[in-house]
């Protein structure tokens, strides 16, 4: 039972972190394309979606692994 609670805590904390990273990257991309060029809105929105997808793919395993080590390390002490 404790393992399930620990896994839920890891999943919840990980999701918060990697979704925040994704949102920040998407907003940053949107802002930079607005400031640096005259890109059409369709291209900017498509780019935001593409950046969001790629950021999720890259950040999910990294953040989950980091959170597992962090949470399990603090639970042992």
Backbone as numpy.savetxt, mean C-alpha at the origin, in Angstrom:
# Nx Ny Nz CAx CAy CAz Cx Cy Cz
-6.43 -20.50 18.76 -7.25 -19.31 18.76 -6.39 -18.05 18.76
-5.31 -18.08 19.54 -4.45 -16.91 19.59 -3.76 -16.66 18.25
-3.46 -17.74 17.54 -2.83 -17.61 16.23 -3.76 -16.89 15.25
-5.06 -17.21 15.32 -6.04 -16.54 14.45 -6.10 -15.05 14.76
-6.12 -14.70 16.03 -6.16 -13.29 16.41 -4.89 -12.57 15.97
-3.76 -13.24 16.10 -2.49 -12.65 15.69 -2.47 -12.45 14.17
-2.97 -13.43 13.42 -3.03 -13.31 11.96 -3.97 -12.18 11.54
-5.09 -12.03 12.23 -6.02 -10.95 11.92 -5.39 -9.59 12.20
-4.65 -9.49 13.29 -3.97 -8.24 13.64 -2.93 -7.89 12.59
-2.16 -8.90 12.16 -1.14 -8.67 11.13 -1.80 -8.23 9.83
-2.89 -8.90 9.44 -3.58 -8.57 8.19 -4.15 -7.16 8.25
-4.74 -6.78 9.37 -5.34 -5.45 9.51 -4.29 -4.36 9.45
-3.22 -4.53 10.20 -2.14 -3.53 10.20 -1.47 -3.44 8.84
-1.25 -4.58 8.21 -0.62 -4.59 6.89 -1.48 -3.87 5.86
-2.78 -4.15 5.89 -3.69 -3.52 4.92 -3.70 -2.01 5.08
-3.69 -1.54 6.30 -3.67 -0.09 6.53 -2.41 0.52 5.93
-1.28 -0.13 6.13 -0.01 0.42 5.66 0.08 0.38 4.14
-0.20 -0.79 3.52 0.00 -0.84 2.07 -1.07 -0.07 1.31
-2.26 0.09 1.87 -3.26 0.94 1.21 -2.89 2.42 1.34
-2.29 2.78 2.46 -1.83 4.16 2.62 -0.69 4.46 1.64
0.24 3.53 1.50 1.33 3.71 0.54 0.77 3.86 -0.87
-0.19 3.02 -1.21 -0.80 3.07 -2.54 -1.50 4.41 -2.78
-2.25 4.88 -1.79 -2.96 6.15 -1.95 -1.99 7.31 -2.11
-0.93 7.30 -1.33 0.07 8.36 -1.42 0.73 8.36 -2.80
1.10 7.19 -3.29 1.74 7.11 -4.60 0.78 7.56 -5.71
-0.48 7.19 -5.61 -1.46 7.58 -6.63 -1.67 9.09 -6.62
-1.81 9.66 -5.44 -1.99 11.12 -5.35 -0.74 11.86 -5.82
0.41 11.34 -5.51 1.66 11.94 -5.96 1.75 11.91 -7.49
1.40 10.77 -8.08 1.40 10.66 -9.53 0.43 11.67 -10.15
-0.76 11.75 -9.59 -1.77 12.67 -10.11 -1.29 14.12 -10.03
-0.68 14.47 -8.92 -0.19 15.83 -8.72 0.95 16.15 -9.68
1.88 15.23 -9.83 3.04 15.47 -10.69 2.60 15.60 -12.15
1.68 14.75 -12.58 1.23 14.86 -13.97 0.44 16.14 -14.20
-0.18 16.67 -13.17 -0.90 17.94 -13.31 0.04 19.13 -13.36
1.14 19.04 -12.63 2.09 20.15 -12.57 3.10 20.15 -13.71
3.48 18.98 -14.17 4.58 18.87 -15.12 4.18 18.78 -16.59
2.93 18.61 -16.86 2.58 18.44 -18.27 1.13 18.78 -18.53
0.81 18.71 -19.78 -0.57 18.97 -20.20 -1.19 17.65 -20.65
-1.23 16.72 -19.74 -1.79 15.41 -20.05 -3.31 15.46 -19.95
-4.00 14.75 -20.83 -5.45 14.71 -20.72 -5.89 13.99 -19.44
-7.06 14.33 -18.96 -7.54 13.76 -17.70 -7.67 12.24 -17.79
-8.06 11.74 -18.96 -8.19 10.28 -19.12 -6.84 9.61 -18.91
-5.78 10.18 -19.43 -4.44 9.62 -19.26 -4.01 9.69 -17.79
-4.32 10.78 -17.14 -3.95 10.93 -15.73 -4.68 9.91 -14.85
-5.98 9.75 -15.09 -6.77 8.78 -14.30 -6.29 7.36 -14.59
-6.04 7.06 -15.86 -5.51 5.74 -16.21 -4.16 5.49 -15.56
-3.33 6.51 -15.52 -2.04 6.39 -14.86 -2.17 6.17 -13.37
-3.11 6.84 -12.76 -3.36 6.66 -11.32 -3.79 5.22 -11.05
-4.66 4.69 -11.89 -5.11 3.31 -11.71 -3.95 2.33 -11.90
-3.13 2.57 -12.90 -1.97 1.71 -13.18 -0.96 1.78 -12.03
-0.65 2.96 -11.58 0.29 3.13 -10.46 -0.26 2.47 -9.20
-1.56 2.60 -8.96 -2.18 1.98 -7.79 -2.04 0.47 -7.84
-2.34 -0.11 -8.99 -2.24 -1.56 -9.13 -0.80 -2.04 -8.92
0.14 -1.38 -9.57 1.54 -1.79 -9.44 2.06 -1.60 -8.01
1.66 -0.52 -7.38 2.11 -0.27 -6.01 1.54 -1.33 -5.06
0.29 -1.72 -5.26 -0.27 -2.79 -4.44 0.48 -4.10 -4.64
0.77 -4.44 -5.90 1.47 -5.69 -6.19 2.84 -5.72 -5.53
3.53 -4.61 -5.54 4.88 -4.57 -4.98 4.85 -4.45 -3.46
3.97 -3.61 -2.93 4.01 -3.32 -1.49 3.36 -4.40 -0.62
2.38 -5.12 -1.13 1.69 -6.12 -0.30 2.65 -7.14 0.32
3.42 -7.87 -0.46 4.28 -8.87 0.17 5.35 -8.26 1.06
5.85 -7.09 0.69 6.88 -6.46 1.51 6.33 -6.03 2.87
5.17 -5.40 2.86 4.58 -4.91 4.10 4.10 -6.07 4.98
3.48 -7.07 4.38 3.00 -8.21 5.17 4.17 -8.92 5.85
5.25 -9.13 5.13 6.43 -9.78 5.73 7.00 -8.93 6.86
7.08 -7.63 6.64 7.60 -6.73 7.67 6.70 -6.77 8.91
5.39 -6.72 8.71 4.46 -6.71 9.84 4.50 -8.03 10.60
4.65 -9.15 9.89 4.74 -10.44 10.57 5.94 -10.45 11.51
7.08 -9.99 11.01 8.28 -9.97 11.85 8.10 -9.02 13.02
7.50 -7.86 12.77 7.35 -6.85 13.81 6.36 -7.30 14.89
5.19 -7.77 14.48 4.16 -8.15 15.44 4.55 -9.40 16.21
5.06 -10.41 15.52 5.45 -11.63 16.21 6.65 -11.40 17.10
7.52 -10.47 16.73 8.66 -10.14 17.57 8.26 -9.46 18.85
7.26 -8.58 18.79 6.80 -7.89 20.00 5.93 -8.78 20.86
5.26 -9.76 20.28 4.42 -10.67 21.07 5.26 -11.65 21.85
6.45 -11.98 21.37 7.32 -12.91 22.09 7.93 -12.29 23.33
8.18 -10.99 23.27 8.85 -10.31 24.40 7.93 -10.04 25.52
